[in-house]
Amino acid sequence: MSAAAEEVSGDVGAYVAEVCALARGAARAMARSATAARNAALEHTAAALDAERGALRRANEADLEAGAPRASRPPRSTGSSSPTRASTP
């Protein structure tokens, strides 16, 4: 289980509702921002995800191992494709 998931003790529904409310607020702020600011934020997010790709993959594997029995798991992707990002004009 990931560290973030371990920190959620108690009402998981309330935690999810809070995270969703924060995401909606962030989406509204992004919608009001200038295109250049949105693009910069998305590029920063993509770079952070790229930098943590290995750690994210390991955490996901650990979560899968801790979860459902192997027979009930959907097949995993075997490729290591990364999404391409469109360059900004």
Contacts in CASP RR format, 6 or more apart in sequence:
PFRMAT RR
TARGET T0000
AUTHOR 0000-0000-0000
METHOD contacts of the structure
MODEL  1
MSAAAEEVSGDVGAYVAEVCALARGAARAMARSATAARNAALEHTAAALD
AERGALRRANEADLEAGAPRASRPPRSTGSSSPTRASTP
1 62 0 8 1.000
1 63 0 8 1.000
1 66 0 8 1.000
2 59 0 8 1.000
2 62 0 8 1.000
2 63 0 8 1.000
5 63 0 8 1.000
8 15 0 8 1.000
30 38 0 8 1.000
30 41 0 8 1.000
33 41 0 8 1.000
39 88 0 8 1.000
43 85 0 8 1.000
46 85 0 8 1.000
49 56 0 8 1.000
50 82 0 8 1.000
53 82 0 8 1.000
64 73 0 8 1.000
64 76 0 8 1.000
END
